[in-house]
Amino acid sequence: MTSGKANRPVVARIVNEKQPATILDAPSGDGWLLKELDYQPAMTGLDLFEEKPEGYAGFEKCDLDYGLPEKLGKYEAFITCEGIEHVGNPLLLIEHAARHLVEGGLIVVTTPNVWFPASKLQYLWRGFFPSFPCLVGKIQRGTHMHITPWSFPHLYMYLKLAGFTEITLHEVEETKPKHFYERILALPQSGYCSRKLKHARDEEEQSFWRQAGSKQSLYGRRLVVSATYEGKKAA
């Protein structure tokens, strides 16, 4: 699959355009995000395996399977790059992200995509998606295991459940499709998305089916999705 680093320029562009003053980065890894930005926000990092990155204002060791620490404050952006596929409780993580975002706050999620045709072929042959192998004999909590596969519709649903709007799938620079046969295999799904788009009842459905049927969704190996936290609705 395409390296997760292919997502980094896309994430940096999104953040540079929005320029949130405070960012919660989880997992923060080696702190690559701050190095890619054109400005200097106040960054807080969370990571189970790495140490505090250089230039980060705050840092805490954290197992994202348990969500985010309650003591964290509010941020203008939450960024989680190549992390959610390792989490067994992804809805908990996204809901906690919403809890720590200001109204109108930005979330950016990147993860491998399992919707492309070659991935489905591998699932047909083996029963496991690419980069999500059988882990028997190697299962150990807190290790770098890919355990939750994602597609755009799957991630869209979780973000909606957590109160996010303006859910947007971004283009990643990669060959789409990577193999000619994928174009043929994707025809039924592409046609299905087109029919659903044609009969969409409102702008939200139109936006969803347009993105679900896009080349990035159907053929891309990576997902970069951003959304806006609308805040809690008044009772």
C-alpha positions in Angstrom: 0.0 0.0 0.0 1.0 3.6 -0.5 3.1 4.9 2.4 1.3 6.8 5.1 3.8 9.7 4.4 1.8 10.4 1.2 -0.9 11.8 3.5 1.4 14.3 5.2 1.5 17.1 2.6 -2.4 16.9 2.4 -2.7 17.3 6.2 -0.2 20.1 6.3 -2.1 21.9 3.5 -5.4 21.6 5.4 -3.9 22.9 8.7 -2.0 25.7 7.0 -5.2 26.9 5.3 -7.2 26.9 8.5 -4.4 28.0 10.8 -5.8 26.8 14.1 -4.0 28.4 17.1 -4.1 25.3 19.2 -3.7 21.7 18.0 -4.0 18.3 19.7 -1.9 15.8 17.8 -2.6 12.2 18.6 -0.6 10.1 17.9 2.1 12.8 17.6 4.9 10.4 16.5 8.2 12.2 15.9 6.4 15.6 15.6 6.5 15.8 11.8 3.3 17.9 11.6 4.8 21.0 13.3 7.8 20.8 11.0 5.5 20.9 8.0 3.5 24.0 9.0 4.0 27.5 7.8 3.1 29.0 11.2 3.7 28.2 14.9 0.6 27.0 16.7 0.6 25.7 20.3 0.9 21.9 19.8 0.0 19.2 22.4 1.1 15.7 21.6 -0.2 12.3 22.7 1.6 9.1 22.0 2.1 5.7 23.6 5.4 4.9 22.0 7.2 8.2 21.2 8.6 10.9 23.5 7.7 14.6 23.5 8.5 16.0 20.0 10.7 19.1 19.7 8.7 22.3 19.7 5.5 20.9 21.3 4.1 22.9 24.1 2.7 19.8 25.9 2.9 16.1 25.7 1.5 13.0 27.5 1.9 9.3 27.1 -1.5 8.0 26.1 -3.1 4.7 24.9 -5.8 6.0 22.5 -7.8 2.8 22.9 -9.1 4.5 26.1 -9.9 7.8 24.4 -8.3 11.1 25.4 -7.4 12.2 29.0 -10.2 14.1 30.6 -7.9 16.8 31.9 -7.1 18.1 28.4 -8.5 21.5 27.6 -10.1 22.8 24.4 -8.4 23.0 21.1 -9.1 24.5 17.7 -8.0 21.3 15.9 -7.5 17.6 16.5 -5.2 15.7 14.2 -4.9 11.9 14.1 -2.7 10.6 11.4 -2.2 6.9 10.8 -3.6 6.1 14.3 -7.3 5.2 14.1 -6.6 1.9 12.4 -4.7 0.9 15.5 -7.6 1.7 17.8 -10.2 -0.8 19.0 -12.6 1.9 20.2 -12.6 4.4 17.4 -16.0 5.9 18.2 -14.8 6.6 21.7 -11.7 8.3 20.4 -13.7 10.5 17.9 -16.3 11.4 20.6 -13.5 12.4 23.0 -11.9 14.5 20.2 -15.2 16.3 19.9 -15.3 16.9 23.6 -11.9 18.7 23.4 -12.7 20.8 20.4 -14.2 24.3 20.4 -17.3 24.8 18.5 -16.3 25.0 14.8 -13.1 23.1 15.6 -11.3 21.1 12.9 -10.7 17.4 12.9 -8.4 15.6 10.4 -8.1 11.9 10.2 -5.8 9.8 8.0 -5.9 6.0 7.6 -5.4 3.3 5.1 -8.4 2.8 2.7 -9.8 -0.7 2.2 -12.3 0.1 -0.5 -10.1 -0.2 -3.6 -10.7 -3.2 -5.9 -7.4 -5.0 -5.2 -8.1 -4.9 -1.5 -11.5 -6.5 -2.1 -9.8 -9.2 -4.1 -7.4 -10.0 -1.3 -10.3 -10.1 1.1 -12.0 -12.6 -1.2 -8.9 -14.8 -1.4 -7.7 -14.5 2.2 -10.4 -13.0 4.3 -8.1 -10.2 5.4 -7.6 -6.7 3.9 -4.1 -5.5 2.9 -2.2 -4.2 6.0 -4.8 -5.9 8.3 -3.4 -9.4 8.5 -4.2 -12.2 10.8 -2.3 -11.4 14.0 -2.6 -14.8 15.8 0.5 -15.3 17.8 1.4 -11.6 17.8 -1.6 -10.1 19.6 -0.4 -7.9 22.3 -2.3 -4.9 23.7 -0.6 -1.5 23.1 1.5 -2.6 20.1 1.3 -1.2 16.6 -1.4 -3.5 15.2 -3.7 -2.6 12.4 -7.0 -3.8 13.7 -9.8 -1.6 12.4 -10.1 -1.3 8.6 -11.7 1.9 7.1 -13.4 3.2 4.1 -14.8 6.7 3.5 -18.4 5.7 4.2 -17.3 4.0 7.4 -15.4 7.0 8.6 -18.2 9.3 7.6 -20.6 7.5 9.8 -18.4 7.7 12.9 -17.8 11.4 12.4 -21.5 12.0 12.0 -22.3 10.0 15.2 -19.8 12.2 17.1 -21.4 15.4 15.9 -19.2 16.5 13.0 -20.3 18.2 9.8 -18.7 19.4 6.6 -17.1 15.9 6.2 -14.7 16.1 3.3 -12.5 13.5 1.6 -9.3 15.0 0.3 -7.3 14.0 -2.7 -3.9 12.2 -2.1 -1.2 12.3 -4.8 -1.2 8.6 -5.9 -2.1 6.6 -9.0 -5.8 6.0 -9.2 -6.4 3.3 -10.2 -3.0 1.7 -9.6 -3.8 -1.3 -11.9 -5.9 -1.4 -15.1 -8.1 -4.3 -13.9 -9.2 -2.2 -10.9 -11.0 0.1 -13.3 -13.1 -2.8 -14.5 -13.7 -4.3 -11.1 -14.9 -0.9 -9.7 -17.5 -0.4 -12.4 -20.4 -2.0 -10.3 -19.6 0.1 -7.3 -19.0 3.2 -9.3 -22.4 2.7 -11.0 -24.1 2.1 -7.7 -22.7 5.4 -6.2 -23.8 7.3 -9.4 -27.3 5.9 -9.1 -27.5 6.8 -5.4 -26.2 10.3 -6.2 -28.8 10.8 -8.9 -31.6 10.0 -6.4 -30.2 11.8 -3.4 -32.8 13.7 -1.5 -30.8 16.6 -0.2 -27.4 18.3 -0.3 -25.9 16.1 2.4 -26.7 12.9 0.5 -25.4 14.4 -2.7 -22.1 15.3 -1.0 -21.8 11.9 0.5 -22.4 9.9 -2.7 -20.3 12.3 -4.8 -17.4 11.6 -2.4 -18.0 7.9 -2.0 -18.0 7.5 -5.7 -14.8 9.6 -6.3 -11.6 8.2 -7.5 -9.9 8.7 -4.1 -12.6 6.7 -2.4 -12.9 3.9 -5.0 -9.2 3.5 -6.0 -7.1 5.4 -3.4 -4.9 3.5 -0.9 -5.2 6.3 1.7 -7.9 8.4 3.2 -7.5 12.0 4.4 -10.8 13.2 5.8 -11.5 16.5 7.5 -14.7 17.7 9.3 -16.0 20.5 11.5 -17.3 20.0 15.0 -20.7 21.8 15.2 -20.9 21.8 19.0 -23.6 20.5 21.3 -27.1 21.3 20.2 -29.3 23.2 22.7 -31.9 21.0 24.4 
